[in-house]
């Protein structure tokens, strides 16, 4: 799960950077809710610790 979350965050960061540079265009308001959902799922599947990443 740690690797999957890391890859997902890197992908979001790269997309955000490309959007800021004007190379691609997408709705930037999606990043916050998506990151909250990923953080919630990571907490649910972690091994009974809050810092299981």
Order of alpha helices (4+ residues) and beta strands (2+ residues): alpha-alpha
